[in-house]
Amino acid sequence: MQKIHIRRFATRAELDSALAARLEQAILAAAQSPAAIMLSGGHTPLPAYRQLAARLRPLDARQRAHLHVLFSDDRYVPRDSEASNYHASRPLLDALALPEAQVLRVRTELPLEQAALDYQTRLRALLDQSVPVTLGMLGVGADGHTASLFRPDDLARARGRLAIAVSRPDGLSGISVTPEFLAHVPEPFFVVAGTGKEAALAGLEREDPGVVAVQAVQGCARAELWVERAAEGGT
C-alpha cells in the first residue's frame, strides 16, 4: 500500500458537506457505467447521508440499473433495529430507490455463519460481474478497528474470505468485509470525527502495522484519511 493520504477539515460541517459531495459524485457516475459504493456504519456518516438524501434528485432508469450499494459491516441484529447500519442508512437508500437486489445488505434473518457466507457469496458475484467499487467508506474506532475487524485474530480468520462473522467487544455479533475484499477497492477512505480517537488516528497517520485499520487496507493501492481536526485533539 502507498502512503495514507490525509485530508483535514476544520469543522464537522465541512467534513459532512465534503462527504455528501463525494457520495453524490459516485452515485451520479453510475449513469455512465456499473458501479458499487460501500457505505460504513456508525454515527459519523449519518449527517452526510441525510444531507444528500434531502437534495438527491430521483435517479433515472439507467442510474438505477447500474448502481449497487453494499456495507462495510453490520451488527447481527434485525434489519429494522436502531443498531443496524442498514437501518441507519435508510434515508439515503429510500432516496436512491434502488431495486432490492442491488442493495447488498447483511441478511441478519439468517443464522450468523450462514449470513456471513451469504454476504460473501453476493460480494463474490458482484466482483465476478466486474462491477467496480468506486467508493469505499470506512470508519475507525477508538481502538483502531475498522468495519467489524477488531482484533488481529479477526484478520487471521479473514484470510481467503470476502466476509466473516465476528464477536464484537460490545457483546453483539457482527459480519464484516475483509482485507481481501477491501483489496478490490482502489482507494478506500477512512472518515473520522468527534473525540476520543486520538491514539487510533496517530497510528493511522504513521501507518503503524499494529493498528488493525492499517492492516485492513494493506492490499489497497492507496488509502485516504478524512478527519475533523477536533478528532486529532486540535482546536
Backbone bond lengths (Angstrom), bond angles and torsions (degrees), N, CA, C in turn:
res aa  C-N    CA-C-N  psi(-1)  N-CA   C-N-CA  omega(-1)  CA-C   N-CA-C  phi
1 M - - - 1.462 - - 1.515 109.99 -
2 Q 1.306 116.49 138.85 1.446 120.71 172.38 1.526 109.53 -74.21
3 K 1.306 116.15 173.88 1.454 121.97 -177.79 1.527 111.72 -57.68
4 I 1.341 115.70 144.04 1.456 120.61 174.83 1.527 107.95 -74.84
5 H 1.315 116.18 120.43 1.463 121.22 -178.54 1.532 108.95 -88.91
6 I 1.299 116.13 133.69 1.462 121.74 -172.72 1.521 110.48 -107.56
7 R 1.325 115.68 132.16 1.455 121.86 174.89 1.524 107.47 -122.78
8 R 1.305 116.71 117.38 1.466 122.07 -175.41 1.528 110.73 -102.19
9 F 1.334 115.16 143.98 1.461 121.90 179.57 1.516 108.59 -123.62
10 A 1.324 115.46 134.02 1.462 120.44 -175.25 1.521 112.18 -67.33
11 T 1.342 117.07 -34.00 1.457 120.86 -177.03 1.521 110.65 -134.26
12 R 1.309 115.02 162.54 1.459 120.05 176.68 1.526 110.58 -64.36
13 A 1.327 117.47 -36.76 1.460 120.72 -179.79 1.526 110.85 -61.59
14 E 1.332 117.16 -39.70 1.462 120.52 178.66 1.522 110.70 -65.56
15 L 1.319 116.43 -41.37 1.466 120.32 177.97 1.524 110.85 -62.66
16 D 1.335 117.09 -46.39 1.466 121.14 -179.20 1.530 110.76 -60.42
17 S 1.321 117.05 -44.20 1.462 120.57 -178.59 1.525 111.38 -64.93
18 A 1.330 116.42 -41.64 1.464 119.86 179.40 1.521 111.20 -66.28
19 L 1.319 116.58 -38.30 1.455 119.97 179.10 1.519 111.05 -67.32
20 A 1.326 117.30 -42.56 1.463 120.55 177.56 1.529 110.23 -61.38
21 A 1.332 117.38 -40.03 1.464 120.66 179.42 1.528 111.26 -66.79
22 R 1.326 116.74 -39.17 1.469 120.48 179.15 1.531 110.06 -64.93
23 L 1.310 117.09 -42.06 1.467 121.70 177.28 1.520 110.86 -62.97
24 E 1.325 115.92 -46.29 1.465 119.97 -178.63 1.523 110.99 -60.89
25 Q 1.308 116.95 -42.56 1.463 120.95 179.14 1.522 110.86 -59.47
26 A 1.331 116.84 -44.88 1.466 120.58 -179.19 1.520 111.55 -67.19
27 I 1.322 116.72 -38.10 1.468 120.90 -179.34 1.522 110.50 -67.45
28 L 1.317 116.68 -46.62 1.466 119.74 -177.55 1.526 112.24 -69.10
29 A 1.322 116.76 -27.17 1.466 120.14 178.55 1.521 111.85 -65.84
30 A 1.328 117.04 -19.26 1.464 120.52 179.17 1.526 111.68 -67.08
31 A 1.323 117.70 -10.26 1.464 119.70 174.96 1.521 110.96 -68.73
32 Q 1.338 116.41 -21.23 1.461 120.76 -176.62 1.518 112.57 -92.60
33 S 1.319 117.42 -36.80 1.460 120.69 -178.61 1.528 109.04 -162.57
34 P 1.326 117.52 160.16 1.469 120.32 -179.29 1.522 111.56 -56.42
35 A 1.327 115.30 142.94 1.462 120.50 -179.52 1.517 109.22 -156.10
36 A 1.327 115.17 152.99 1.457 121.49 174.65 1.518 108.63 -123.53
37 I 1.323 116.63 144.34 1.456 121.43 173.61 1.521 108.48 -121.20
38 M 1.322 115.91 139.11 1.457 121.51 179.58 1.518 109.33 -106.75
39 L 1.317 116.27 119.35 1.453 122.75 178.73 1.518 109.73 -93.52
40 S 1.326 116.04 149.17 1.458 120.23 175.83 1.517 109.68 -104.09
41 G 1.310 115.20 166.08 1.452 120.20 178.81 1.514 111.96 -97.67
42 G 1.323 115.57 -159.61 1.448 120.79 -178.34 1.521 111.79 80.61
43 H 1.327 115.83 -179.48 1.465 121.19 -176.71 1.531 112.92 -84.81
44 T 1.323 117.38 -24.90 1.460 120.02 -171.36 1.526 114.51 -55.94
45 P 1.351 120.19 -46.95 1.464 117.97 -175.21 1.522 114.88 -82.56
46 L 1.329 118.31 -7.00 1.469 119.66 -171.91 1.531 113.61 -60.85
47 P 1.348 120.87 -42.44 1.465 118.49 177.26 1.519 112.59 -59.07
48 A 1.326 118.06 -38.20 1.465 120.41 178.67 1.522 110.69 -67.77
49 Y 1.332 117.19 -39.04 1.465 119.88 177.07 1.527 110.18 -59.70
50 R 1.336 116.08 -45.95 1.465 119.57 -178.71 1.523 111.08 -67.93
51 Q 1.319 116.63 -40.27 1.464 121.28 -179.98 1.521 110.60 -60.38
52 L 1.319 116.30 -45.82 1.454 119.98 -179.06 1.521 111.37 -69.74
53 A 1.316 117.30 -39.72 1.459 120.74 -179.93 1.525 111.14 -60.06
54 A 1.332 117.03 -34.34 1.460 121.06 -177.17 1.519 112.67 -70.83
55 R 1.330 117.14 -25.84 1.454 119.02 -176.46 1.524 113.62 -113.52
56 L 1.318 117.62 -3.84 1.454 120.53 -175.78 1.519 110.75 -72.19
57 R 1.304 116.12 126.06 1.461 120.01 174.59 1.522 109.18 -72.76
58 P 1.325 117.87 153.67 1.467 118.65 176.10 1.533 110.18 -57.62
59 L 1.319 115.88 135.98 1.458 119.64 179.00 1.520 110.16 -71.53
60 D 1.329 115.50 145.23 1.452 117.98 175.79 1.525 109.80 -79.70
61 A 1.319 116.11 174.23 1.463 120.37 -173.85 1.520 111.85 -60.95
62 R 1.327 116.91 -37.39 1.458 120.11 -179.19 1.526 111.05 -65.48
63 Q 1.322 117.15 -43.72 1.462 120.44 178.39 1.526 111.18 -63.54
64 R 1.313 116.72 -44.07 1.465 119.31 -179.98 1.522 111.32 -62.50
65 A 1.318 116.79 -34.72 1.467 120.46 -179.06 1.522 112.05 -71.04
66 H 1.329 117.02 -26.42 1.464 120.63 -170.89 1.520 114.59 -102.33
67 L 1.326 118.37 -17.26 1.457 120.85 -172.44 1.528 111.47 -94.65
68 H 1.334 115.08 135.80 1.469 122.20 174.30 1.528 108.08 -124.56
69 V 1.325 116.33 144.50 1.461 121.63 177.66 1.523 108.27 -122.18
70 L 1.321 116.53 134.04 1.457 121.21 175.26 1.515 108.87 -135.11
71 F 1.328 116.37 175.19 1.459 121.47 -174.18 1.524 110.17 -125.84
72 S 1.330 115.70 141.86 1.456 119.51 177.53 1.524 111.02 -64.27
73 D 1.326 116.52 -30.76 1.461 120.68 -178.72 1.518 109.08 -173.57
74 D 1.320 115.38 169.98 1.462 120.18 171.37 1.516 109.07 -157.54
75 R 1.309 114.70 155.28 1.458 120.14 174.34 1.528 109.08 -76.81
76 Y 1.311 115.50 152.00 1.456 120.76 179.92 1.530 108.40 -84.92
77 V 1.316 113.97 75.62 1.462 123.20 -179.19 1.526 107.25 -135.27
78 P 1.335 118.94 163.85 1.471 119.84 176.33 1.523 111.02 -55.50
79 R 1.316 116.22 147.55 1.464 119.62 -173.80 1.526 113.27 -66.51
80 D 1.340 118.21 -15.87 1.460 120.39 176.50 1.531 112.14 -100.06
81 S 1.339 116.75 11.39 1.462 121.34 178.18 1.521 110.61 -73.91
82 E 1.325 116.82 147.08 1.453 120.97 176.02 1.529 111.60 -63.64
83 A 1.335 117.37 -20.00 1.463 121.50 179.63 1.526 112.88 -85.83
84 S 1.333 117.23 -5.01 1.462 121.56 -176.45 1.521 111.37 -81.72
85 N 1.324 117.48 128.51 1.463 120.81 174.92 1.523 111.03 -64.16
86 Y 1.325 116.02 -36.35 1.466 120.20 176.87 1.524 110.05 -60.86
87 H 1.327 116.74 -46.93 1.467 120.50 -179.47 1.525 110.95 -62.92
88 A 1.324 116.95 -41.13 1.466 120.45 -178.01 1.524 112.09 -64.93
89 S 1.319 116.65 -27.95 1.465 119.99 -178.93 1.521 113.32 -89.72
90 R 1.335 118.07 3.97 1.454 120.78 -175.08 1.528 114.73 -58.33
91 P 1.339 121.23 -35.71 1.469 118.01 176.89 1.524 112.53 -55.21
92 L 1.323 116.72 -41.77 1.468 119.82 178.33 1.525 110.93 -71.96
93 L 1.324 116.86 -43.45 1.472 120.02 -179.53 1.524 110.78 -62.69
94 D 1.317 116.82 -39.97 1.470 119.86 179.67 1.527 110.53 -64.81
95 A 1.341 116.85 -36.82 1.465 119.72 178.66 1.529 110.86 -68.37
96 L 1.319 117.19 -34.11 1.461 120.93 179.22 1.522 111.90 -73.19
97 A 1.336 116.40 -34.00 1.466 122.48 177.46 1.533 111.81 52.87
98 L 1.325 116.02 47.25 1.456 120.25 179.81 1.531 110.76 -78.93
99 P 1.327 117.30 154.16 1.459 119.43 170.74 1.532 109.80 -57.69
100 E 1.307 117.10 146.33 1.463 121.40 -175.17 1.523 111.94 -56.09
101 A 1.322 117.65 -36.99 1.467 121.24 -177.12 1.526 112.32 -65.03
102 Q 1.324 117.97 -18.87 1.455 121.08 -177.50 1.526 113.30 -96.96
103 V 1.325 116.17 3.20 1.459 121.14 172.98 1.525 107.05 -110.03
104 L 1.322 115.71 105.44 1.459 120.65 -175.72 1.523 109.23 -87.75
105 R 1.303 116.32 80.90 1.459 120.31 175.18 1.523 108.88 -86.25
106 V 1.319 115.70 159.98 1.454 121.29 172.50 1.526 107.95 -76.05
107 R 1.308 116.77 122.61 1.466 120.90 -176.97 1.525 109.82 -82.59
108 T 1.321 114.93 84.52 1.465 120.78 -175.17 1.524 113.02 -74.95
109 E 1.324 117.41 -3.02 1.457 119.81 173.45 1.528 111.19 -75.45
110 L 1.331 117.25 -13.17 1.460 122.29 177.00 1.529 110.11 -87.31
111 P 1.347 118.07 158.60 1.471 119.11 170.64 1.523 110.33 -55.85
112 L 1.336 117.09 150.43 1.460 122.29 -168.86 1.528 113.27 -51.89
113 E 1.307 118.58 -56.62 1.463 120.78 -176.96 1.524 111.06 -64.90
114 Q 1.320 116.47 -35.37 1.461 119.63 177.51 1.527 110.78 -67.28
115 A 1.339 116.24 -36.79 1.469 120.15 177.80 1.527 110.70 -64.33
116 A 1.341 116.85 -39.49 1.465 120.28 177.72 1.524 110.64 -65.30
117 L 1.335 116.97 -42.98 1.464 120.53 179.04 1.526 110.96 -65.81
118 D 1.337 116.64 -39.11 1.460 121.15 178.44 1.532 110.13 -62.94
119 Y 1.339 116.56 -42.16 1.468 119.56 179.82 1.526 110.42 -65.73
120 Q 1.327 116.05 -42.69 1.454 119.79 177.53 1.532 111.18 -60.06
121 T 1.325 116.94 -42.57 1.464 120.77 -179.17 1.516 111.12 -61.37
122 R 1.328 117.04 -42.15 1.461 119.83 -178.89 1.529 112.12 -73.97
123 L 1.336 117.07 -32.40 1.458 119.25 173.38 1.521 110.58 -65.88
124 R 1.319 116.75 -42.04 1.460 120.67 178.02 1.520 110.95 -61.63
125 A 1.330 117.03 -41.39 1.466 120.37 179.09 1.523 110.52 -61.95
126 L 1.327 116.84 -39.65 1.464 120.60 178.56 1.527 110.56 -62.48
127 L 1.326 116.66 -45.58 1.459 120.24 179.74 1.530 111.15 -66.46
128 D 1.328 116.09 -37.96 1.466 119.45 179.92 1.525 111.95 -65.96
129 Q 1.338 115.98 -23.95 1.469 120.19 176.94 1.531 111.23 -84.52
130 S 1.331 115.88 3.40 1.474 122.50 179.95 1.520 112.23 59.77
131 V 1.336 116.60 35.19 1.467 120.87 174.16 1.526 107.85 -84.25
132 P 1.323 119.55 115.38 1.467 120.71 -177.96 1.528 112.04 -74.11
133 V 1.324 115.33 142.72 1.467 120.36 173.49 1.523 106.26 -88.68
134 T 1.318 115.69 95.68 1.461 120.85 -172.00 1.523 113.41 -83.13
135 L 1.315 116.92 -13.94 1.463 121.15 175.75 1.517 107.69 -142.64
136 G 1.328 115.93 125.57 1.461 120.54 179.28 1.511 110.58 -131.09
137 M 1.324 116.40 102.33 1.446 122.14 -176.60 1.526 110.40 -96.55
138 L 1.324 115.95 138.96 1.458 122.09 178.75 1.520 109.93 -135.13
139 G 1.312 116.33 147.83 1.452 121.48 171.58 1.521 109.73 -99.51
140 V 1.317 115.99 174.12 1.461 122.23 176.46 1.518 107.88 -138.41
141 G 1.330 116.39 131.40 1.450 120.68 177.93 1.518 111.90 -90.68
142 A 1.321 116.08 167.48 1.461 120.30 179.86 1.522 111.77 -61.29
143 D 1.336 116.46 -24.56 1.465 120.69 178.58 1.524 112.84 -89.00
144 G 1.332 117.11 1.98 1.451 120.82 178.98 1.514 114.79 89.26
145 H 1.325 117.29 8.67 1.466 118.63 178.89 1.528 110.24 -80.14
146 T 1.313 115.42 162.29 1.458 121.30 172.59 1.509 109.04 -141.12
147 A 1.360 116.38 153.98 1.474 120.96 -169.28 1.533 105.91 50.10
148 S 1.340 118.40 -132.30 1.464 120.25 172.17 1.521 109.73 -115.67
149 L 1.318 115.42 38.47 1.463 122.53 173.13 1.525 106.70 -99.58
150 F 1.330 115.75 103.72 1.462 120.29 -171.56 1.524 113.51 -102.03
151 R 1.338 116.31 -33.79 1.457 119.81 -169.62 1.530 110.47 -129.77
152 P 1.336 116.79 159.49 1.467 118.88 172.38 1.524 112.19 -54.83
153 D 1.333 116.93 -32.56 1.468 120.03 178.28 1.525 111.24 -62.83
154 D 1.334 117.35 -36.25 1.470 119.88 176.86 1.525 110.23 -62.95
155 L 1.324 116.27 -40.06 1.466 120.03 179.48 1.523 110.71 -66.34
156 A 1.327 116.42 -38.65 1.466 120.04 179.27 1.526 110.98 -65.10
157 R 1.333 116.37 -43.94 1.465 120.02 179.89 1.526 112.22 -68.62
158 A 1.333 116.45 -21.22 1.467 121.07 -176.21 1.523 113.15 -79.36
159 R 1.322 118.45 -11.47 1.459 120.19 -176.27 1.524 110.25 -60.50
160 G 1.330 115.47 129.81 1.458 120.67 -179.88 1.512 114.42 80.68
161 R 1.333 117.17 4.68 1.461 121.58 -178.36 1.516 110.10 -121.23
162 L 1.335 115.72 154.27 1.464 121.61 173.55 1.520 111.82 -98.47
163 A 1.329 117.07 -21.44 1.469 122.20 178.75 1.515 108.56 -151.25
164 I 1.325 116.72 144.62 1.460 121.28 178.81 1.523 110.55 -139.05
165 A 1.325 115.47 157.51 1.459 122.06 170.59 1.522 108.12 -87.41
166 V 1.322 116.85 143.17 1.465 121.69 -177.97 1.517 110.11 -134.91
167 S 1.338 114.81 156.65 1.461 121.91 169.61 1.516 107.28 -98.88
168 R 1.313 117.05 118.04 1.454 121.98 -176.31 1.528 110.70 -84.37
169 P 1.330 118.66 151.45 1.461 121.43 177.21 1.524 113.68 -61.13
170 D 1.347 117.59 -22.41 1.466 119.52 -179.42 1.525 112.47 -82.60
171 G 1.335 117.44 5.08 1.456 121.06 178.14 1.511 114.28 94.16
172 L 1.320 117.08 -12.82 1.460 120.88 176.69 1.521 110.16 -86.41
173 S 1.316 115.57 162.43 1.457 121.04 168.46 1.523 108.09 -94.15
174 G 1.306 116.06 164.13 1.454 120.54 178.15 1.516 110.60 -153.13
175 I 1.306 115.20 172.66 1.462 122.18 175.90 1.513 107.25 -131.91
176 S 1.330 115.87 134.02 1.454 120.93 -172.06 1.522 110.76 -134.36
177 V 1.330 115.56 148.24 1.449 118.75 165.22 1.525 107.77 -68.00
178 T 1.315 116.91 167.75 1.458 122.58 -174.08 1.529 110.79 -120.23
179 P 1.334 117.10 168.94 1.466 118.67 174.01 1.525 112.58 -57.29
180 E 1.328 117.12 -31.65 1.462 118.88 178.91 1.525 111.13 -64.54
181 F 1.337 117.08 -38.86 1.463 118.68 175.34 1.523 110.45 -70.15
182 L 1.327 117.25 -43.34 1.463 120.36 -178.23 1.524 111.90 -60.94
183 A 1.327 117.43 -25.44 1.464 120.18 177.59 1.523 111.93 -64.13
184 H 1.345 117.36 -16.74 1.460 121.37 176.60 1.530 112.04 -88.13
185 V 1.330 116.98 -2.11 1.469 121.52 178.18 1.530 107.47 -97.20
186 P 1.330 118.39 113.40 1.467 119.74 -173.59 1.525 113.89 -58.47
187 E 1.335 116.74 -37.84 1.465 119.35 -174.68 1.527 110.32 -148.04
188 P 1.327 117.56 75.68 1.467 118.76 176.45 1.518 110.44 -66.00
189 F 1.316 115.99 152.86 1.459 117.93 177.06 1.521 110.30 -135.92
190 F 1.322 114.11 133.17 1.456 122.83 176.14 1.521 108.30 -84.22
191 V 1.322 116.76 136.69 1.465 121.41 178.35 1.524 107.26 -121.10
192 V 1.336 115.92 120.41 1.464 120.90 -173.24 1.526 109.73 -131.97
193 A 1.330 115.51 131.60 1.463 121.37 176.10 1.518 108.52 -142.80
194 G 1.312 115.89 170.07 1.452 119.99 178.32 1.510 112.07 85.53
195 T 1.325 115.89 -167.29 1.464 121.79 -176.36 1.519 110.09 -120.13
196 G 1.318 115.02 169.17 1.461 121.10 177.26 1.515 114.53 91.11
197 K 1.331 117.74 4.61 1.461 120.51 -177.74 1.533 111.91 -117.38
198 E 1.320 116.23 19.84 1.460 119.91 -174.62 1.530 112.16 -59.37
199 A 1.328 117.32 -43.09 1.464 120.16 -177.80 1.524 111.04 -65.96
200 A 1.335 116.74 -43.06 1.460 120.57 179.26 1.528 110.65 -63.33
201 L 1.327 116.75 -41.44 1.461 120.40 179.24 1.525 111.66 -65.28
202 A 1.322 116.69 -39.66 1.460 119.86 178.01 1.529 109.97 -61.89
203 G 1.335 116.55 -39.57 1.456 120.30 177.61 1.514 112.54 -65.16
204 L 1.324 116.35 -39.42 1.467 119.94 176.88 1.532 111.27 -65.32
205 E 1.310 116.07 -43.43 1.462 119.85 -176.44 1.530 111.96 -64.09
206 R 1.317 116.35 -34.21 1.476 118.26 178.29 1.527 111.65 -95.49
207 E 1.338 115.47 5.55 1.464 122.63 177.91 1.529 111.58 54.70
208 D 1.318 114.83 48.13 1.461 122.56 -179.79 1.529 109.43 -67.70
209 P 1.339 118.63 117.84 1.463 119.92 -178.53 1.521 113.40 -67.10
210 G 1.322 117.67 -9.53 1.447 120.08 175.73 1.520 113.60 -80.59
211 V 1.334 116.80 -8.53 1.465 121.64 178.67 1.527 108.83 -89.64
212 V 1.315 117.26 124.45 1.466 120.99 -175.83 1.524 111.33 -56.92
213 A 1.334 118.05 -40.98 1.466 120.70 -179.23 1.519 111.41 -60.37
214 V 1.320 117.91 -36.62 1.459 121.34 178.11 1.527 109.86 -66.67
215 Q 1.327 116.93 -45.41 1.458 120.33 179.08 1.529 111.53 -62.52
216 A 1.326 116.57 -33.72 1.467 120.67 -175.32 1.520 112.66 -64.12
217 V 1.333 117.99 -27.03 1.473 120.58 -176.78 1.526 112.37 -110.59
218 Q 1.322 117.40 18.36 1.462 120.41 -178.91 1.523 112.33 -62.08
219 G 1.330 117.17 -27.65 1.458 120.04 -179.18 1.513 114.35 -85.55
220 C 1.322 117.94 1.56 1.468 122.18 -177.70 1.526 110.24 -90.90
221 A 1.312 115.56 145.47 1.464 119.93 179.79 1.521 111.66 -66.88
222 R 1.314 116.86 -28.84 1.466 121.60 -175.46 1.516 107.42 -160.22
223 A 1.299 117.85 151.64 1.460 122.41 174.58 1.517 108.76 -143.29
224 E 1.321 115.58 155.83 1.456 121.32 177.95 1.522 109.76 -125.11
225 L 1.299 115.40 157.45 1.454 123.65 173.50 1.516 107.87 -126.34
226 W 1.327 116.62 114.68 1.456 122.60 175.38 1.518 106.82 -101.14
227 V 1.315 117.18 121.37 1.450 119.26 -173.01 1.522 111.63 -138.83
228 E 1.314 115.03 135.82 1.464 121.21 169.92 1.527 107.51 -74.36
229 R 1.308 117.42 133.93 1.465 120.30 -175.30 1.526 112.95 -56.39
230 A 1.329 116.18 -32.33 1.470 119.47 -179.62 1.519 111.06 -62.02
231 A 1.335 118.04 -29.77 1.447 121.18 -179.72 1.521 112.25 -68.54
232 E 1.345 116.22 -22.42 1.462 120.79 178.37 1.538 111.51 -91.06
233 G 1.330 114.57 3.11 1.455 118.15 -178.35 1.512 113.25 87.45
234 G 1.361 116.00 13.11 1.466 120.22 179.60 1.511 111.28 -79.52
235 T 1.316 115.02 178.24 1.471 119.40 179.69 1.499 109.94 -112.59
